[in-house]
Amino acid sequence: MSPRKYFAEFLGTAFLLIGVVGSGIMADALSGGNIALALLANAIATGCMLYAIITTLGPVSGAHFNPAVTLAFALRGEHAWSAVPPYMLCQIAGGIIGVWASHFMFDLPILQSSTTMHRTGAHQWFSEIIATLGLLFVIFGGIRHKPDAVPPLVGLYITGAYWYTSSTSFANPAVTIARGFTDTFAGINPAHILMFIAMQIIAVFIGHIVLNWLFTHHE
């Protein structure tokens, strides 16, 4: 694959994490301790960023920005398996760079590790299955019925899923890993990352069965 595709995945995921972490820092600073208001600002900024990066970089790399999405496309035979590891590495590296860029913008220590302790437990693990399955649902449903609508569908879905999932809808292994590197509003304790990712991958395989059947044309 072209180096431009890999760089697009790196750059897009970096901007995604800048949207997530940067808006979380700003929202936390300006909300006066109102967590609901901070989460609302964080969700809107993330949804807007997703719309922007998917629209602009989709024609370059497919705009995955998410190892779970890359895996889902590979399982469908729509992404070369040989390109899966480099895509994932670019996404993870881009996410971490995006976190560090956010720290620098807000004059925070660049190197951090999250101490957030509330992102764990069976209810949140199940939430990540729902969050990731829902994301794949809007992606593949959009591709099947209205491809031009995929950027707003993903942006709107994640904006809503911040609120209706107990985990606030990470739905992305690269995002999950990167958010372990920030001890700010958007952080996740590194000890809790593995189970989040495991649930996201489980959702990919559920989606491969269910969504392929749902969105396959039948006479």
TIVO-379812 format. One record per residue: residue number from 1; y, z, x of N, C-alpha, C, O, CB in turn; residue in three letters; chain. Coordinates in steps of 0.001 Angstrom, whole numbers, plus 500000, padded with zeros to 6 digits. Glycine has a CB too. Layout:
BEGIN
NUM;Y;Z;X;Y;Z;X;Y;Z;X;Y;Z;X;Y;Z;X;ALA;A $
...
END
This chain:
BEGIN
1;498799;500000;500839;500000;500000;500000;501253;500000;500875;501229;500428;502029;500004;501225;499050;MET;A $
2;502334;499513;500299;503594;499444;501013;504131;500835;501332;504029;501742;500506;504611;498662;500203;SER;A $
3;504711;501012;502541;505356;502300;502861;506432;502683;501851;506714;503865;501656;505971;502243;504252;PRO;A $
4;507032;501678;501207;508054;501990;500208;507483;502785;499044;508160;503648;498485;508692;500712;499693;ARG;A $
5;506237;502496;498678;505620;503243;497592;505456;504715;497973;505744;505608;497176;504260;502631;497227;LYS;A $
6;504993;504955;499193;504797;506334;499644;506141;507067;499751;506263;508231;499371;504066;506356;501005;TYR;A $
7;507141;506358;500275;508454;507002;500393;509041;507288;499016;509685;508318;498817;509418;506122;501206;PHE;A $
8;508823;506379;498065;509315;506610;496706;508678;507850;496097;509351;508619;495410;509039;505393;495823;ALA;A $
9;507379;508051;496344;506712;509253;495837;507250;510505;496508;507437;511536;495863;505201;509156;496049;GLU;A $
10;507498;510408;497810;508096;511533;498545;509487;511850;498007;509790;513001;497691;508172;511218;500055;PHE;A $
11;510327;510828;497906;511713;511021;497486;511792;511507;496044;512549;512426;495732;512500;509722;497644;LEU;A $
12;511006;510886;495167;511051;511281;493764;510610;512717;493555;511217;513448;492773;510191;510364;492941;GLY;A $
13;509553;513125;494250;509079;514500;494095;510082;515481;494693;510260;516584;494175;507699;514675;494757;THR;A $
14;510738;515082;495788;511788;515934;496353;512911;516153;495344;513369;517279;495153;512351;515312;497643;ALA;A $
15;513353;515070;494697;514415;515209;493699;513938;516001;492486;514714;516743;491884;514914;513831;493258;PHE;A $
16;512677;515851;492128;512145;516649;491026;512260;518136;491332;512691;518915;490482;510684;516277;490749;LEU;A $
17;511877;518532;492539;511957;519958;492891;513394;520418;493072;513707;521580;492813;511170;520232;494165;LEU;A $
18;514267;519531;493511;515685;519889;493544;516159;520171;492120;516913;521116;491884;516537;518753;494197;ILE;A $
19;515713;519348;491177;516064;519588;489784;515530;520902;489266;516243;521639;488586;515556;518475;488929;GLY;A $
20;514277;521207;489582;513643;522439;489106;514253;523671;489767;514709;524588;489084;512137;522398;489370;VAL;A $
21;514257;523689;491086;514674;524891;491821;516187;525041;491848;516710;526136;491638;514138;524851;493245;VAL;A $
22;516897;523932;492110;518352;524022;492157;518946;524469;490842;519823;525332;490813;518938;522701;492547;GLY;A $
23;518471;523883;489744;518995;524291;488436;518583;525714;488101;519317;526430;487419;518510;523336;487342;SER;A $
24;517410;526132;488576;516988;527504;488351;517888;528501;489063;518233;529547;488512;515561;527687;488802;GLY;A $
25;518265;528169;490292;519179;529041;491049;520533;529110;490355;521080;530195;490155;519350;528533;492505;ILE;A $
26;521072;527950;489988;522373;527913;489319;522325;528642;487973;523221;529424;487655;522826;526458;489115;MET;A $
27;521288;528387;487195;521173;529016;485883;521070;530526;486000;521694;531259;485233;519967;528471;485139;ALA;A $
28;520287;530986;486954;520125;532420;487155;521443;533071;487559;521750;534186;487137;519059;532692;488213;ASP;A $
29;522217;532368;488377;523487;532918;488841;524537;532971;487740;525383;533865;487738;524009;532104;489998;ALA;A $
30;524496;532024;486800;525557;531909;485795;525206;532494;484435;526076;532618;483574;525917;530481;485622;LEU;A $
31;523941;532856;484229;523520;533279;482893;523757;534757;482614;523532;535212;481493;522069;532972;482705;SER;A $
32;524198;535503;483594;524477;536917;483383;523256;537725;482987;523366;538692;482234;525523;537069;482339;GLY;A $
33;522103;537339;483486;520879;538073;483171;520194;537638;481897;519159;538199;481536;521179;539508;483079;GLY;A $
34;520744;536650;481200;520137;536134;479979;519046;535137;480373;519343;533982;480681;521209;535466;479048;ASN;A $
35;517801;535573;480362;516699;534733;480841;516496;533523;479943;516171;532440;480431;515406;535542;480921;ILE;A $
36;516682;533690;478644;516516;532562;477723;517523;531466;478033;517172;530287;478055;516669;533025;476263;ALA;A $
37;518767;531845;478272;519796;530862;478599;519483;530180;479933;519655;528969;480074;521184;531533;478652;LEU;A $
38;519026;530962;480901;518676;530396;482205;517523;529405;482071;517544;528340;482688;518303;531514;483195;ALA;A $
39;516521;529751;481270;515379;528857;481089;515799;527578;480377;515305;526496;480694;514268;529557;480302;LEU;A $
40;516712;527702;479416;517197;526521;478701;517884;525560;479667;517615;524359;479654;518166;526929;477573;LEU;A $
41;518770;526094;480502;519463;525256;481475;518476;524620;482452;518597;523442;482788;520506;526076;482239;ALA;A $
42;517506;525404;482901;516486;524930;483835;515666;523800;483213;515385;522799;483872;515563;526088;484257;ASN;A $
43;515287;523960;481954;514481;522952;481260;515254;521660;481067;514719;520578;481309;514014;523481;479908;ALA;A $
44;516497;521755;480638;517302;520558;480394;517520;519792;481695;517378;518570;481729;518657;520934;479758;ILE;A $
45;517865;520506;482765;518103;519846;484053;516838;519164;484557;516904;518058;485094;518603;520859;485092;ALA;A $
46;515697;519806;484392;514435;519213;484840;514103;517960;484033;513701;516944;484601;513293;520232;484724;THR;A $
47;514269;518027;482724;514010;516868;481888;514916;515698;482230;514470;514550;482260;514175;517233;480441;GLY;A $
48;516188;515985;482489;517129;514925;482867;516732;514293;484197;516773;513071;484347;518561;515482;482955;CYS;A $
49;516349;515125;485159;515941;514612;486461;514700;513728;486327;514621;512675;486960;515670;515773;487434;MET;A $
50;513733;514146;485510;512533;513341;485312;512881;511970;484739;512360;510954;485200;511553;514067;484389;LEU;A $
51;513740;511937;483757;514145;510655;483184;514751;509755;484255;514443;508565;484319;515148;510869;482038;TYR;A $
52;515614;510324;485097;516309;509545;486115;515352;509003;487171;515404;507821;487510;517380;510390;486776;ALA;A $
53;514482;509861;487690;513625;509410;488800;512507;508487;488327;512108;507580;489058;513022;510612;489518;ILE;A $
54;511996;508703;487118;510952;507802;486607;511534;506421;486319;510896;505406;486598;510304;508385;485326;ILE;A $
55;512735;506383;485766;513381;505106;485469;513672;504320;486735;513437;503113;486781;514668;505332;484694;THR;A $
56;514182;504987;487762;514620;504280;488960;513484;503985;489933;513509;502954;490606;515679;505079;489658;THR;A $
57;512496;504860;490020;511440;504687;491008;510121;504196;490409;509201;503843;491146;511211;505981;491723;LEU;A $
58;510025;504172;489099;508816;503666;488464;508442;502263;488925;507274;502015;489225;508987;503674;486976;GLY;A $
59;509405;501331;488991;509062;499983;489440;508622;499914;490909;508022;498925;491328;510241;499076;489232;PRO;A $
60;508919;500959;491689;508567;500951;493109;507158;501490;493331;506330;500837;493966;509577;501775;493912;VAL;A $
61;506889;502691;492803;505621;503366;493117;504775;503702;491904;503641;504159;492045;505896;504620;493867;SER;A $
62;505318;503479;490705;504649;503935;489500;505150;505285;489040;504818;505737;487944;503173;503994;489722;GLY;A $
63;505959;505939;489886;506611;507213;489530;505621;508278;489082;505768;508862;488009;507629;506986;488429;ALA;A $
64;504618;508525;489904;503682;509605;489594;504334;510964;489839;504451;511775;488920;502398;509467;490438;HIS;A $
65;504759;511213;491084;505380;512472;491505;504514;513681;491173;505020;514786;490979;506742;512627;490851;PHE;A $
66;503209;513462;491110;502327;514490;490587;500883;514129;490954;500378;513112;490478;502497;514642;489041;ASN;A $
67;500208;514925;491781;498823;514611;492138;497885;514501;490936;496926;513729;490971;498300;515659;493072;PRO;A $
68;498152;515261;489878;497305;515179;488686;497438;513809;488028;496451;513251;487549;497673;516290;487682;ALA;A $
69;498642;513272;488004;498865;511948;487430;498216;510877;488302;497595;509946;487790;500374;511672;487271;VAL;A $
70;498361;511010;489610;497722;510068;490529;496209;510071;490342;495586;509010;490290;498076;510412;491984;THR;A $
71;495621;511253;490241;494179;511356;490021;493788;510723;488695;492770;510035;488610;493732;512820;490058;LEU;A $
72;494590;510951;487660;494289;510384;486347;494305;508859;486387;493435;508215;485800;495290;510893;485307;ALA;A $
73;495283;508278;487071;495336;506822;487187;494154;506290;487998;493610;505232;487679;496657;506388;487834;PHE;A $
74;493754;507016;489043;492610;506585;489856;491324;506608;489034;490504;505697;489141;492461;507484;491101;ALA;A $
75;491146;507637;488222;489955;507718;487376;489902;506574;486373;488818;506138;485986;489918;509052;486642;LEU;A $
76;491052;506092;485954;491124;504974;485011;490969;503621;485715;490937;502578;485061;492452;505016;484253;ARG;A $
77;490874;503642;487043;490767;502393;487791;492084;501676;487956;492104;500484;488259;489802;501487;487123;GLY;A $
78;493200;502388;487759;494521;501781;487825;495297;502198;489067;496484;501897;489189;495307;502136;486596;GLU;A $
79;494633;502890;489988;495253;503274;491253;494146;503310;492306;493100;503919;492085;495993;504668;491140;HIS;A $
80;494366;502675;493425;493335;502598;494463;492981;503979;494995;493868;504772;495313;493800;501700;495612;ALA;A $
81;491684;504269;495093;491262;505570;495599;491729;505792;497028;492013;506925;497417;489752;505700;495524;TRP;A $
82;491814;504710;497822;492263;504863;499207;493711;505319;499299;494129;505877;500313;492094;503559;499955;SER;A $
83;494487;505077;498225;495892;505477;498213;496109;506852;497600;497232;507356;497593;496708;504461;497462;ALA;A $
84;495050;507463;497088;495203;508774;496452;495623;509849;497451;496619;510529;497204;493901;509182;495776;VAL;A $
85;494909;510039;498580;495326;511094;499518;496752;510928;500049;497497;511908;500062;494376;511131;500681;PRO;A $
86;497173;509710;500494;498556;509600;500964;499590;509821;499864;500653;510382;500126;498773;508248;501580;PRO;A $
87;499300;509393;498648;500215;509673;497540;500367;511189;497362;501480;511700;497241;499703;509015;496223;TYR;A $
88;499239;511892;497350;499282;513336;497140;500012;514048;498273;500793;514968;498033;497870;513889;497004;MET;A $
89;499756;513622;499506;500436;514242;500647;501941;514011;500575;502722;514919;500858;499881;513690;501970;LEU;A $
90;502350;512810;500201;503775;512517;500061;504401;513355;498949;505524;513838;499093;503988;511025;499780;CYS;A $
91;503685;513527;497852;504193;514330;496742;504353;515799;497144;505369;516424;496840;503258;514214;495534;GLN;A $
92;503360;516334;497819;503427;517738;498232;504532;517949;499263;505313;518895;499160;502077;518195;498806;ILE;A $
93;504594;517056;500262;505637;517168;501280;507022;517018;500664;507938;517769;500998;505431;516116;502374;ALA;A $
94;507176;516050;499764;508457;515854;499110;508869;517067;498299;510039;517450;498298;508406;514639;498224;GLY;A $
95;507906;517677;497602;508215;518868;496816;508728;520009;497676;509701;520673;497318;506994;519316;496056;GLY;A $
96;508078;520237;498804;508502;521322;499691;509891;521036;500273;510733;521930;500349;507475;521518;500829;ILE;A $
97;510121;519790;500682;511446;519421;501199;512513;519607;500124;513625;520043;500420;511445;517959;501700;ILE;A $
98;512178;519278;498878;513126;519480;497794;513482;520944;497591;514636;521275;497319;512571;518916;496521;GLY;A $
99;512493;521819;497723;512739;523260;497625;513671;523704;498746;514644;524420;498505;511406;524053;497683;VAL;A $
100;513376;523282;499960;514212;523682;501101;515630;523137;500972;516590;523819;501329;513588;523199;502416;TRP;A $
101;515770;521905;500461;517101;521338;500247;517888;522170;499235;519090;522381;499400;516994;519879;499767;ALA;A $
102;517217;522637;498199;517876;523486;497196;518357;524784;497816;519476;525226;497556;516924;523786;496029;SER;A $
103;517521;525388;498629;517930;526630;499306;519175;526396;500155;520107;527200;500140;516782;527174;500187;HIS;A $
104;519181;525289;500896;520322;525013;501764;521584;524783;500949;522655;525262;501323;520041;523801;502647;PHE;A $
105;521476;524053;499836;522647;523793;498995;523281;525078;498484;524502;525166;498357;522263;522913;497821;MET;A $
106;522452;526076;498192;522959;527324;497624;523077;528434;498667;523191;529611;498325;522058;527781;496495;PHE;A $
107;523049;528046;499940;523261;528979;501045;522278;530146;501004;522656;531304;501182;524686;529506;501017;ASP;A $
108;521008;529814;500765;519936;530802;500760;519059;530581;501989;519090;529500;502578;519095;530712;499450;LEU;A $
109;518282;531578;502384;517338;531360;503484;516423;530177;503181;515844;530103;502097;516499;532630;503739;PRO;A $
110;516292;529268;504117;515491;528066;503884;514027;528420;503652;513418;527947;502692;515617;527102;505068;ILE;A $
111;513468;529240;504515;512055;529590;504446;511880;530847;503610;512366;531920;503968;511466;529790;505859;LEU;A $
112;511185;530700;502499;510922;531809;501594;509482;531735;501097;508813;530711;501232;511911;531795;500406;GLN;A $
113;509026;532832;500526;507742;532862;499841;507940;533640;498554;508520;534726;498569;506619;533500;500733;SER;A $
114;507472;533109;497459;507739;533727;496164;507023;535064;496010;505879;535233;496432;507325;532790;495046;SER;A $
115;507721;535992;495402;507124;537296;495063;506981;537448;493551;506673;538534;493060;507982;538452;495632;THR;A $
116;507203;536359;492812;507078;536399;491351;505655;536778;490968;504700;536171;491454;507464;535033;490721;THR;A $
117;505505;537766;490108;504179;538303;489814;503693;538020;488393;502557;538362;488066;504183;539777;490045;MET;A $
118;504513;537407;487541;504120;537281;486124;503449;535953;485791;503147;535714;484622;505330;537450;485245;HIS;A $
119;503203;535082;486763;502601;533786;486461;501100;533808;486770;500637;533143;487697;503299;532666;487265;ARG;A $
120;500365;534566;485995;498920;534627;486185;498268;535145;484912;498957;535593;483996;498556;535526;487394;THR;A $
121;496966;535086;484852;496219;535564;483692;495638;534423;482887;496125;533295;482949;497105;536411;482810;GLY;A $
122;494589;534721;482128;493859;533694;481380;494767;532937;480414;494595;531732;480227;492705;534326;480612;ALA;A $
123;495730;533623;479799;496602;532952;478841;497464;531894;479535;497694;530822;478977;497492;533977;478122;HIS;A $
124;497945;532191;480756;498752;531214;481468;497890;530110;482070;498335;528966;482168;499560;531895;482558;GLN;A $
125;496677;530432;482469;495777;529386;482969;495471;528387;481855;495496;527176;482076;494460;530005;483518;TRP;A $
126;495184;528898;480664;494945;528009;479527;496203;527207;479208;496124;526032;478849;494495;528817;478290;PHE;A $
127;497352;527843;479339;498624;527170;479102;498794;525966;480016;499332;524940;479599;499779;528140;479299;SER;A $
128;498337;526084;481264;498451;524959;482193;497523;523808;481814;497848;522647;482061;498147;525420;483610;GLU;A $
129;496385;524114;481223;495535;523031;480706;496273;522287;479597;496314;521057;479592;494177;523590;480176;ILE;A $
130;496851;523028;478667;497585;522409;477560;498783;521625;478090;499025;520496;477664;498051;523481;476548;ILE;A $
131;499529;522221;479014;500726;521578;479550;500391;520259;480235;501069;519254;480019;501432;522508;480531;ALA;A $
132;499348;520260;481056;498985;519059;481812;498374;518004;480893;498671;516817;481025;498001;519411;482942;THR;A $
133;497536;518428;479980;496944;517488;479026;498031;516834;478179;497976;515634;477907;495919;518204;478120;LEU;A $
134;499009;517618;477766;500120;517064;476987;500934;516060;477781;501365;515037;477249;501023;518175;476503;GLY;A $
135;501142;516357;479058;501874;515411;479903;501123;514086;480013;501721;513019;479878;502104;516006;481304;LEU;A $
136;499830;514153;480253;499031;512929;480330;499017;512197;478989;499008;510967;478946;497596;513254;480768;LEU;A $
137;499014;512954;477907;499049;512376;476565;500280;511498;476374;500166;510367;475901;499025;513480;475508;PHE;A $
138;501466;512014;476740;502672;511213;476527;502760;510054;477511;503295;508997;477175;503913;512088;476648;VAL;A $
139;502237;510241;478731;502258;509143;479703;501379;507993;479235;501841;506857;479132;501795;509632;481084;ILE;A $
140;500110;508285;478951;499186;507208;478624;499392;506681;477209;499167;505500;476942;497761;507682;478791;PHE;A $
141;499817;507553;476308;500172;507070;474977;501390;506172;475036;501454;505152;474351;500428;508238;474033;GLY;A $
142;502364;506556;475861;503557;505723;476022;503231;504384;476654;503715;503346;476204;504591;506444;476862;GLY;A $
143;502404;504405;477704;502018;503156;478351;501292;502241;477367;501489;501026;477373;501132;503436;479573;ILE;A $
144;500455;502835;476527;499663;502039;475575;500527;501422;474476;500298;500279;474081;498579;502908;474942;ARG;A $
145;501514;502163;473981;502230;501718;472789;503680;501311;473032;504207;500443;472335;502199;502796;471774;HIS;A $
146;504337;501941;474033;505747;501624;474255;506111;501971;475695;506717;503013;475948;506662;502391;473249;LYS;A $
147;505746;501104;476642;505941;501425;478066;507376;501779;478454;507591;502642;479306;505497;500270;478893;PRO;A $
148;508359;501122;477837;509748;501408;478196;510175;502822;477815;511187;503322;478304;510666;500408;477533;ASP;A $
149;509409;503460;476948;509770;504801;476490;509183;505909;477360;509455;507085;477117;509317;504989;475067;ALA;A $
150;508385;505558;478367;507728;506591;479163;508722;507539;479853;508510;508751;479803;506843;505940;480203;VAL;A $
151;509799;507048;480497;510734;508003;481123;511305;509039;480160;511252;510230;480465;511870;507252;481753;PRO;A $
152;511856;508634;478997;512344;509673;478084;511226;510522;477496;511425;511711;477248;513130;509043;476964;PRO;A $
153;510053;509935;477268;508942;510725;476743;508575;511858;477691;508395;512999;477266;507726;509834;476495;LEU;A $
154;508464;511540;478976;508107;512566;479954;509220;513603;480078;508952;514805;480105;507819;511927;481324;VAL;A $
155;510465;513140;480153;511583;514083;480250;511665;515011;479054;511865;516215;479213;512884;513333;480393;GLY;A $
156;511514;514464;477863;511575;515283;476652;510377;516214;476551;510508;517370;476151;511649;514395;475414;LEU;A $
157;509196;515694;476921;507998;516536;476847;508134;517760;477747;507887;518882;477303;506748;515731;477241;TYR;A $
158;508521;517561;478993;508622;518690;479922;509738;519642;479492;509591;520858;479615;508875;518188;481359;ILE;A $
159;510845;519105;478992;511917;519982;478487;511384;520893;477386;511656;522093;477384;513109;519144;477954;THR;A $
160;510628;520328;476456;510047;521142;475389;508968;522073;475879;508886;523224;475453;509489;520264;474321;GLY;A $
161;508121;521564;476796;506983;522361;477256;507401;523572;478073;506647;524540;478159;506055;521506;478071;ALA;A $
162;508583;523542;478675;509126;524745;479318;509150;525906;478320;508994;527068;478696;510557;524477;479873;TYR;A $
163;509349;525565;477032;509538;526587;476015;508278;526903;475222;508082;528051;474823;510612;526163;475081;TRP;A $
164;507427;525927;474984;506284;526229;474115;505000;526496;474880;503948;526643;474257;506058;525097;473161;TYR;A $
165;505041;526565;476205;503885;527020;476979;504233;528336;477668;505361;528527;478121;503451;525945;478026;THR;A $
166;503271;529229;477742;503547;530539;478336;503759;530464;479843;504354;531363;480438;502413;531493;478032;SER;A $
167;503268;529386;480461;503425;529223;481909;504714;528505;482277;505023;528368;483461;502245;528463;482475;SER;A $
168;505468;528048;481296;506646;527181;481438;506283;525829;482033;507111;525194;482687;507699;527859;482308;THR;A $
169;505062;525391;481813;504636;524013;482048;504894;523498;483467;505761;522651;483684;505323;523122;481080;SER;A $
170;504133;524016;484421;504162;523430;485761;503539;522026;485694;504180;521041;486063;503394;524341;486795;PHE;A $
171;502287;521943;485219;501611;520667;484932;501594;519699;486115;501563;518484;485917;502276;519997;483761;ALA;A $
172;501616;520223;487339;501779;519370;488513;501402;520166;489758;502109;521112;490107;503241;518831;488618;ASN;A $
173;500305;519813;490443;499913;520570;491641;500963;520564;492744;501139;521580;493417;498632;520017;492187;PRO;A $
174;501671;519447;492954;502695;519397;493999;503850;520340;493672;504359;521042;494547;503217;517959;494172;ALA;A $
175;504254;520348;492414;505308;521269;491974;504842;522717;492112;505604;523584;492540;505714;520974;490510;VAL;A $
176;503601;522968;491751;503063;524324;491838;503069;524818;493285;503502;525938;493558;501635;524374;491265;THR;A $
177;502595;523993;494202;502594;524378;495620;504019;524606;496114;504306;525621;496749;501900;523296;496478;ILE;A $
178;504907;523663;495824;506282;523758;496323;506994;524998;495797;507772;525619;496522;507067;522513;495936;ALA;A $
179;506736;525365;494543;507416;526523;493965;506918;527844;494552;507534;528889;494342;507230;526531;492461;ARG;A $
180;505808;527799;495284;505388;528973;496033;506276;529245;497231;506225;530328;497814;503969;528812;496484;GLY;A $
181;507105;528247;497609;507978;528355;498775;509387;528796;498411;510292;528708;499240;508035;527035;499498;PHE;A $
182;509590;529272;497179;510919;529742;496797;510824;531077;496065;510068;531216;495104;511630;528698;495916;THR;A $
183;511585;532040;496520;511628;533342;495854;512852;533398;494945;513662;534322;495014;511660;534502;496894;ASP;A $
184;512958;532389;494098;514074;532292;493165;513518;532201;491746;512336;532457;491519;514977;531062;493492;THR;A $
185;514363;531841;490809;514004;531825;489392;512737;531009;489117;511954;531365;488236;515157;531267;488577;PHE;A $
186;512531;529928;489855;511426;529011;489580;510156;529324;490373;509187;528568;490295;511858;527607;489876;ALA;A $
187;510140;530408;491124;509034;530668;492036;507724;531061;491365;507698;531527;490225;509425;531731;492973;GLY;A $
188;506643;530860;492105;505319;531337;491714;504677;531968;492934;504697;531386;494019;504431;530179;491139;ILE;A $
189;504115;533142;492768;503467;533822;493886;502348;532950;494453;501521;532446;493693;502910;535195;493442;ASN;A $
190;502308;532762;495774;501254;531919;496366;499842;532327;495960;498949;531482;495898;501361;531956;497866;PRO;A $
191;499632;533606;495684;498301;534068;495290;497871;533508;493941;496684;533522;493616;498269;535581;495246;ALA;A $
192;498818;533018;493157;498513;532525;491817;498444;530996;491738;498150;530439;490680;499548;533030;490846;HIS;A $
193;498710;530334;492842;498784;528877;492848;497434;528227;492581;497347;527291;491786;499328;528394;494171;ILE;A $
194;496389;528703;493228;495086;528044;493180;494574;527898;491752;494074;526834;491387;494077;528819;494010;LEU;A $
195;494690;528942;490941;494186;528869;489569;495024;527924;488713;494489;527238;487842;494167;530260;488940;MET;A $
196;496322;527885;488952;497158;526929;488228;496693;525502;488525;496545;524689;487613;498651;527106;488610;PHE;A $
197;496466;525208;489797;496039;523867;490173;494661;523553;489604;494419;522438;489143;496029;523718;491693;ILE;A $
198;493758;524529;489635;492421;524317;489086;492505;523943;487610;491791;523047;487159;491553;525577;489270;ALA;A $
199;493363;524612;486858;493513;524305;485433;494122;522922;485223;493742;522206;484296;494380;525367;484748;MET;A $
200;495059;522550;486075;495673;521227;485971;494638;520123;486217;494644;519096;485538;496840;521096;486972;GLN;A $
201;493757;520341;487184;492715;519349;487476;491693;519289;486341;491232;518206;485981;492010;519682;488810;ILE;A $
202;491341;520432;485782;490450;520441;484614;491052;519597;483492;490347;518835;482832;490199;521894;484122;ILE;A $
203;492354;519738;483285;493027;518964;482236;492944;517468;482496;492844;516681;481555;494488;519385;482124;ALA;A $
204;492984;517063;483768;492873;515639;484104;491528;515089;483627;491468;514004;483048;493035;515423;485632;VAL;A $
205;490462;515831;483870;489138;515334;483484;488938;515376;481970;488268;514513;481404;488045;516152;484174;PHE;A $
206;489522;516384;481317;489497;516383;479845;490249;515165;479320;489780;514459;478427;490119;517693;479274;ILE;A $
207;491426;514938;479894;492232;513808;479472;491563;512471;479721;491714;511537;478934;493545;513841;480167;GLY;A $
208;490824;512380;480815;490139;511122;481125;489153;510750;480024;488983;509574;479701;489408;511227;482471;HIS;A $
209;488518;511742;479462;487561;511489;478379;488284;511270;477045;488069;510267;476365;486567;512664;478257;ILE;A $
210;489128;512213;476696;489744;512199;475362;490791;511098;475227;490780;510349;474250;490383;513553;475064;VAL;A $
211;491695;510994;476201;492807;510056;476066;492364;508614;476249;492910;507714;475612;493892;510387;477068;LEU;A $
212;491379;508384;477111;490861;507025;477229;490262;506553;475908;490433;505400;475513;489814;506949;478342;ASN;A $
213;489559;507456;475233;488995;507116;473931;490096;506920;472884;490054;505980;472090;488020;508208;473474;TRP;A $
214;491081;507822;472897;492141;507780;471890;492997;506528;471998;493373;505929;470991;493019;509001;472012;LEU;A $
215;493298;506139;473234;494235;505032;473426;493570;503716;473820;494239;502794;474288;495234;505404;474468;PHE;A $
216;492255;503631;473632;491567;502365;473814;491626;501587;472506;491385;502134;471430;490097;502585;474269;THR;A $
217;491947;500312;472617;492092;499493;471398;490732;499343;470685;489729;498971;471295;492675;498084;471752;HIS;A $
218;490736;499637;469409;489537;499452;468586;489872;498554;467406;490928;498689;466787;488978;500817;468093;HIS;A $
219;488982;497657;467110;489169;496792;465940;488891;497579;464668;488992;497034;463570;488247;495547;466017;GLU;A $
END
